[in-house]
Each structure stands twice: as C-alpha cells, then as structure tokens.
Amino acid sequence: MLTEERARPSPVARTGSVARAVGLLALVGIALLVLLVSIGIGSRDIGLAQSWSLLWGGTAGDTSGTEAAIVRDLRVPRGLLALAVGAALGVSGAMMQGLSRNPLADPGLLGVNAGASALVVVAIGVFGVGTITGYVWFGLVGAALAMLVVHVLGATGRSSGTPERLVLAGSAVTAVLIALVNAALVLTPSTFDAFRFWNLGSLSGRRLDVLLAVAPFLAIGIVAAVAMARALDTLALGDRAGQALGLDVERTRALAGAVVTVLAGAATAAVGPIAFLGLAVPHVVRGVVGPTHRWLLPYTAVLGAIVLLVADVVGRVVAPPGEIQVGVTTAVLGVPVFVALCRRRRLVGV
C-alpha cells in the first residue's frame, strides 16, 4: 500500500504539470498570433486585415494579384520556416547543454555550423550552386560530416566519449573549418559575394521549397528529441549514475548528438547561422519550468520559434523599406538577455 501511494504523483506535482501544460498551450497561442502579425508586415504595406483576406483567397482590392502572391508565396512560407527553424535551434541548444553538461554550450560547439558553412562554400565555389534550395543539401551533409569527425575524435584516446572530450574535439574541428572557409573566401571573391548573404542568417527569399526540403528533418529531430527526454534527464546525473540506473551512456550520447546534428544542421542549412538563440532560450525556459527535459524541450521549441519570428518581424520594421537580417537581429536582442541572465545567476546547472 505504501508503495502504491509513493508511485502516485502528489497533488502538488499534478497541479504543477497542469500549470505547465496550460502555459505551453498559451505559448503556442502566442506563436500563432505572432505568425499572423508577421504575415501583414513587410517592405510593402499590405496591412493585417487585407493580408488575412488575401490569405484565405479573397481579393481585398488586389486587382493585379501582386499582393496575394506576396502574402501566400513569400510571407506565409517565411513565417512557417521561422517557426520551424526557431523550434529546431531551441531544442538542439537545450539538448547540447544537457549532452555536454555545459551551460554555455550551443549547437555550434560540436562543429555543426562550421561544417554546414564549409560545404556551402564548396557548393558555391566548386559546383556553382546558386540557389538556396541547393545550399540546403550541402549544408546538411557538411553538418553531418563535421559531427561525425567530432565523435570519432572524441571517442579516441583516454577519457573517450566524455562531454569534455567532445567539446574539445568540436572546438578543434570548428577552428580548422572556419580557417578553411576564410581561406577559400579570400582566394575566390566571387564565392564570398554569394556566401556572405547566407552566412548572415536570413529568412529573406525563402520560399515553400526550402521549407519542404528541411521540414522532414526538423520534424523527425524534434520528435526524437522529445522521445529522449527521460534518457537526457538520466544522462544529466553523470555517467556513473546513468550506468547505475541502466542507461547505455555512450549509445545515448551518440543518439543525442545525431539528433542535434539533424536539427541544427537542417536549420543552419536553410537560413544560415543564427547566433544566441540555441544558447539563451533554454536558460530562459529552465528559469520557468526547471531542468526536466520532459517540459524543457517542448517549451524551448515553442519559445525558440517565437523568438526567431519576432526577431524577423523586428528586422523588417526597424529599417524600411529594407530589412536587417534575422541573424543580426537575434544577436542584438540575444546579447542583453544573456547578460541579464548571467548577472541574475540564472544559468542553472544542466
């Protein structure tokens, strides 16, 4: 009888779970609201009411069909891609911090961003790829290869497979790849002209084909991440504690690394490197729902989506008729938030 009572969640725990579920649904509602707002904002002033009418097949005085094409073919795919990429970067950042047990970790720490950048440079300079859809596949392959090299290096020698070893291997691979990318850009200025727009991190010009190319990878990665929530909680206790609880530590770390690669690689390939989102958003979420990955991952996914979409909207508003790239906006917005978290000692353990 005592065992049954202990197995049941306490009323306080049940209340906390209900509150977190309600909060998550509220965040989803905010994300949808921001998406609707983003559809009505851009260099061409269409307006929310007119955009809503055009979205559902109305004409709203658009005799030429230009504004309908802008809303349906440009702004809607751009907004959906921002939500998907923001969710992927948030989840991959949370997983990376749990995987490495390093509160300052982000997906770039394992060479994912550098690997994607290196193959995009190869795509432009060697194969002459000039479309965003073409960059996506090269970026995905580059991220996967970089992550594979990091794991091979991290699995050799003494203390193989430890978080510290993986971080050191990731830092070394990142440094080498960045040096090679910079050398290639200096030697081929024409490659630099095409690469610099992707390297800033941008949602501009991303149509439905880009979203469709990365959507399967992002969906599979997020589902796999949520399915690993319990294993990540156990891994956060340390290798010895995890093994004592029956966890295959090396297998879990390899699977988590693969999921991070899929999420961050697909996101980076689609829009370019995005700074600070994967680093700062998980810490904001931990301050609200705690370090348990069961809640941390879904909250981080939704909040990451909101942050990236808001950053994109801000970039479109502050410099009309042009826009500031979303990679620049997230860095400008993310640095003060991250500094505030550090000053308030909210970089809790992972």
C-alpha positions as CSV (number, residue, x, y, z in Angstrom):
1,M,0.0,0.0,0.0
2,L,2.8,2.3,0.9
3,T,4.5,1.6,-2.5
4,E,1.3,2.4,-4.4
5,E,1.0,5.7,-2.5
6,R,4.6,6.6,-3.4
7,A,4.0,5.7,-7.0
8,R,1.2,8.1,-7.4
9,P,2.1,11.7,-8.2
10,S,1.3,14.1,-5.4
11,P,-1.4,16.8,-5.7
12,V,1.3,19.4,-5.9
13,A,3.0,17.6,-8.8
14,R,-0.2,17.2,-10.6
15,T,-1.0,20.8,-10.2
16,G,2.4,21.8,-11.4
17,S,2.0,19.6,-14.5
18,V,-1.4,21.1,-15.3
19,A,0.1,24.6,-14.9
20,R,3.0,23.8,-17.2
21,A,0.6,22.3,-19.8
22,V,-1.6,25.4,-19.7
23,G,1.5,27.6,-20.1
24,L,2.7,25.6,-23.1
25,L,-0.7,26.0,-24.8
26,A,-0.6,29.7,-24.1
27,L,2.9,29.9,-25.7
28,V,1.5,28.0,-28.8
29,G,-1.3,30.6,-29.0
30,I,1.2,33.4,-28.8
31,A,3.3,31.8,-31.6
32,L,0.2,31.6,-33.9
33,L,-0.6,35.2,-33.1
34,V,2.9,36.4,-33.9
35,L,2.7,34.4,-37.2
36,L,-0.5,36.2,-38.2
37,V,1.1,39.5,-37.4
38,S,4.2,38.7,-39.4
39,I,2.1,38.0,-42.5
40,G,0.9,41.6,-42.5
41,I,4.3,43.2,-42.0
42,G,7.0,43.8,-44.7
43,S,8.5,46.3,-47.1
44,R,5.2,46.5,-48.9
45,D,2.4,47.9,-46.6
46,I,-0.5,45.5,-47.0
47,G,-2.0,45.5,-43.6
48,L,-3.3,42.8,-41.3
49,A,-6.9,42.8,-42.4
50,Q,-6.1,42.8,-46.1
51,S,-3.4,40.1,-45.6
52,W,-5.9,37.9,-43.7
53,S,-8.4,38.3,-46.6
54,L,-5.8,37.5,-49.2
55,L,-4.6,34.5,-47.2
56,W,-8.0,32.9,-47.5
57,G,-8.5,33.5,-51.2
58,G,-10.1,37.0,-51.1
59,T,-9.1,39.8,-53.4
60,A,-9.3,42.7,-51.0
61,G,-8.8,45.2,-53.8
62,D,-5.8,43.4,-55.2
63,T,-6.6,43.6,-58.9
64,S,-3.1,42.6,-60.1
65,G,-2.7,39.7,-57.8
66,T,0.7,41.0,-56.7
67,E,-0.2,41.4,-53.0
68,A,-1.8,38.0,-52.9
69,A,1.4,36.5,-54.3
70,I,3.5,38.3,-51.6
71,V,1.3,37.1,-48.8
72,R,0.8,33.5,-50.0
73,D,4.1,32.8,-51.7
74,L,6.6,34.8,-49.6
75,R,5.3,35.8,-46.2
76,V,3.5,32.6,-45.2
77,P,6.4,30.2,-46.1
78,R,8.8,32.7,-44.4
79,G,6.8,32.8,-41.2
80,L,6.4,29.0,-41.1
81,L,10.1,28.5,-41.8
82,A,10.9,30.9,-38.9
83,L,8.8,28.9,-36.5
84,A,10.3,25.6,-37.6
85,V,13.9,26.8,-37.5
86,G,13.5,28.6,-34.2
87,A,12.0,25.5,-32.7
88,A,14.8,23.3,-34.0
89,L,17.6,25.7,-32.8
90,G,15.9,26.0,-29.3
91,V,15.6,22.2,-28.9
92,S,19.1,21.5,-30.2
93,G,20.6,24.1,-27.9
94,A,18.8,22.5,-24.9
95,M,20.0,19.1,-25.9
96,M,23.5,20.3,-26.5
97,Q,23.7,21.8,-23.0
98,G,22.3,18.6,-21.4
99,L,24.6,16.4,-23.6
100,S,27.8,18.3,-22.7
101,R,26.6,19.3,-19.2
102,N,27.9,22.8,-20.1
103,P,25.5,25.8,-19.6
104,L,27.4,27.8,-22.2
105,A,27.0,25.1,-25.0
106,D,25.1,25.6,-28.2
107,P,24.9,23.5,-31.4
108,G,27.9,25.3,-32.9
109,L,30.1,23.9,-30.2
110,L,30.2,20.5,-32.0
111,G,31.2,22.0,-35.3
112,V,27.7,21.8,-36.8
113,N,27.6,25.4,-38.0
114,A,31.2,25.3,-39.3
115,G,30.6,22.1,-41.2
116,A,27.5,23.5,-42.8
117,S,29.4,26.7,-43.8
118,A,32.3,24.7,-45.2
119,L,30.1,22.6,-47.6
120,V,28.1,25.7,-48.6
121,V,31.3,27.3,-49.7
122,V,32.2,24.2,-51.6
123,A,28.7,24.2,-53.2
124,I,29.2,27.8,-54.4
125,G,32.9,27.9,-55.3
126,V,33.3,24.4,-56.8
127,F,29.9,23.3,-58.0
128,G,28.5,26.7,-58.9
129,V,25.3,26.2,-56.8
130,G,23.4,29.5,-56.8
131,T,20.0,28.6,-55.2
132,I,19.0,28.5,-51.6
133,T,17.5,25.0,-52.1
134,G,20.8,23.8,-53.4
135,Y,22.6,25.2,-50.3
136,V,20.3,23.2,-48.0
137,W,21.5,19.8,-49.1
138,F,25.2,20.7,-49.0
139,G,24.7,22.4,-45.6
140,L,23.1,19.2,-44.2
141,V,25.9,17.0,-45.4
142,G,28.5,19.4,-44.1
143,A,26.9,19.4,-40.6
144,A,26.7,15.6,-40.5
145,L,30.3,15.1,-41.6
146,A,31.6,17.6,-39.1
147,M,29.6,15.9,-36.3
148,L,30.9,12.5,-37.4
149,V,34.5,13.8,-37.3
150,V,33.9,15.3,-33.8
151,H,32.6,12.0,-32.5
152,V,35.4,10.0,-34.0
153,L,38.0,12.3,-32.4
154,G,36.1,12.4,-29.1
155,A,36.0,8.6,-29.0
156,T,39.7,8.1,-29.3
157,G,42.4,8.1,-26.5
158,R,41.8,8.3,-22.8
159,S,38.6,9.6,-21.4
160,S,37.0,8.8,-24.7
161,G,33.3,9.9,-25.2
162,T,33.2,12.2,-22.3
163,P,31.5,15.6,-22.6
164,E,34.8,17.4,-22.2
165,R,36.4,15.4,-24.9
166,L,33.6,16.1,-27.3
167,V,33.7,19.8,-26.6
168,L,37.5,19.9,-27.2
169,A,37.1,17.9,-30.4
170,G,34.3,20.2,-31.6
171,S,36.3,23.3,-30.9
172,A,39.2,22.0,-32.8
173,V,37.1,20.9,-35.8
174,T,35.3,24.3,-35.8
175,A,38.6,26.2,-35.8
176,V,40.0,24.2,-38.7
177,L,36.8,24.5,-40.8
178,I,36.5,28.2,-40.2
179,A,40.1,28.7,-41.2
180,L,39.5,26.8,-44.4
181,V,36.3,28.7,-45.1
182,N,38.1,32.1,-44.7
183,A,40.9,31.0,-46.9
184,A,38.5,29.9,-49.6
185,L,36.6,33.2,-49.4
186,V,39.8,35.3,-49.7
187,L,41.1,33.3,-52.7
188,T,37.7,33.4,-54.5
189,P,36.0,36.8,-54.0
190,S,33.1,35.7,-56.2
191,T,32.3,33.0,-53.7
192,F,32.4,35.5,-50.9
193,D,29.8,37.7,-52.6
194,A,27.3,34.8,-52.7
195,F,28.3,33.2,-49.4
196,R,28.0,36.4,-47.3
197,F,24.2,36.7,-47.6
198,W,23.7,33.1,-46.4
199,N,26.3,33.5,-43.7
200,L,24.5,36.4,-42.1
201,G,21.5,34.2,-41.3
202,S,18.4,35.3,-43.2
203,L,14.8,34.3,-43.9
204,S,14.5,36.6,-46.8
205,G,13.6,35.0,-50.1
206,R,13.0,31.6,-48.5
207,R,10.0,30.1,-50.3
208,L,8.0,27.0,-49.8
209,D,10.5,24.7,-51.5
210,V,13.1,25.5,-48.8
211,L,10.6,24.7,-46.0
212,L,9.6,21.5,-47.6
213,A,13.3,20.4,-48.0
214,V,14.1,20.7,-44.3
215,A,10.7,20.0,-42.8
216,P,11.1,16.2,-42.6
217,F,14.5,16.5,-40.9
218,L,13.2,19.1,-38.4
219,A,10.0,17.1,-37.6
220,I,11.9,13.8,-37.1
221,G,14.6,15.6,-35.0
222,I,12.0,17.2,-32.7
223,V,10.0,14.0,-32.2
224,A,13.3,12.1,-31.5
225,A,14.4,14.7,-29.0
226,V,11.1,14.6,-27.0
227,A,11.3,10.8,-27.0
228,M,14.8,11.0,-25.5
229,A,13.7,13.3,-22.6
230,R,13.9,10.7,-19.9
231,A,17.3,9.4,-21.1
232,L,18.6,13.0,-21.2
233,D,17.5,13.5,-17.6
234,T,19.4,10.4,-16.5
235,L,22.4,11.4,-18.5
236,A,22.5,14.8,-16.7
237,L,23.1,13.0,-13.5
238,G,26.6,11.9,-14.7
239,D,28.0,8.9,-16.5
240,R,28.4,6.7,-13.4
241,A,24.9,7.5,-12.1
242,G,23.4,6.9,-15.5
243,Q,25.1,3.5,-15.9
244,A,23.9,2.6,-12.4
245,L,20.4,3.3,-13.5
246,G,20.7,1.1,-16.5
247,L,21.4,3.7,-19.1
248,D,23.7,3.0,-22.1
249,V,25.6,6.2,-21.8
250,E,27.6,6.0,-25.0
251,R,24.7,5.0,-27.1
252,T,22.5,7.8,-25.6
253,R,25.2,10.4,-26.2
254,A,25.7,9.2,-29.8
255,L,21.9,9.3,-30.5
256,A,21.6,12.8,-28.8
257,G,24.5,14.0,-30.9
258,A,22.8,12.7,-34.1
259,V,19.6,14.5,-33.2
260,V,21.4,17.7,-32.5
261,T,23.1,17.4,-35.9
262,V,19.9,16.8,-37.7
263,L,18.1,19.7,-36.1
264,A,20.9,22.3,-36.1
265,G,22.2,21.1,-39.5
266,A,18.9,21.4,-41.2
267,A,18.1,24.8,-39.6
268,T,21.5,26.2,-40.4
269,A,21.4,24.9,-44.0
270,A,18.0,26.6,-44.6
271,V,18.7,30.1,-43.2
272,G,22.4,30.3,-42.3
273,P,24.0,30.5,-38.9
274,I,21.7,32.0,-36.2
275,A,23.5,33.2,-33.0
276,F,22.5,33.1,-29.4
277,L,19.0,31.5,-29.9
278,G,20.1,28.0,-29.0
279,L,22.3,29.3,-26.2
280,A,19.9,31.8,-24.4
281,V,16.4,30.4,-24.9
282,P,17.0,27.1,-22.9
283,H,18.2,29.1,-19.9
284,V,15.1,31.3,-20.0
285,V,12.9,28.2,-20.1
286,R,14.9,26.5,-17.2
287,G,14.2,29.5,-15.1
288,V,10.4,28.9,-15.6
289,V,9.9,25.2,-15.8
290,G,13.1,23.7,-14.4
291,P,15.7,21.4,-15.9
292,T,13.4,18.4,-16.6
293,H,13.6,17.7,-20.3
294,R,10.0,16.5,-20.4
295,W,9.0,20.1,-20.2
296,L,12.2,21.8,-21.1
297,L,12.2,20.6,-24.7
298,P,8.6,21.5,-25.7
299,Y,8.8,24.9,-24.0
300,T,12.2,25.6,-25.7
301,A,10.8,24.6,-29.1
302,V,7.8,27.0,-28.8
303,L,9.7,29.8,-27.3
304,G,12.6,29.5,-29.8
305,A,10.0,29.6,-32.6
306,I,8.5,32.8,-31.1
307,V,11.9,34.5,-30.6
308,L,13.1,33.9,-34.1
309,L,9.8,35.0,-35.7
310,V,9.7,38.2,-33.5
311,A,13.4,38.9,-34.5
312,D,12.4,38.6,-38.1
313,V,9.5,41.0,-37.7
314,V,11.7,43.5,-35.9
315,G,14.3,43.3,-38.6
316,R,11.6,44.1,-41.2
317,V,10.2,47.1,-39.2
318,V,13.3,49.0,-38.0
319,A,14.9,49.8,-41.4
320,P,12.1,50.3,-44.0
321,P,12.0,49.8,-47.0
322,G,14.9,47.4,-46.5
323,E,15.4,44.9,-43.6
324,I,18.0,43.7,-41.2
325,Q,18.9,40.1,-41.5
326,V,17.4,37.9,-38.7
327,G,20.9,36.6,-37.7
328,V,21.9,40.1,-36.9
329,T,18.7,40.8,-35.0
330,T,18.9,37.7,-32.9
331,A,22.5,38.6,-31.9
332,V,21.5,42.2,-31.0
333,L,18.4,41.0,-29.0
334,G,20.1,37.9,-27.5
335,V,23.2,39.5,-26.0
336,P,21.4,41.8,-23.5
337,V,19.1,38.9,-22.4
338,F,22.0,36.6,-21.9
339,V,24.0,39.2,-20.0
340,A,21.0,39.8,-17.8
341,L,20.6,36.0,-17.1
342,C,24.3,35.9,-16.1
343,R,24.0,38.8,-13.8
344,R,21.0,37.3,-12.1
345,R,22.8,34.0,-11.7
346,R,20.1,32.1,-13.6
347,L,22.5,30.0,-15.6
348,V,21.4,27.0,-13.6
349,G,23.1,23.6,-13.8
350,V,22.1,21.2,-16.5
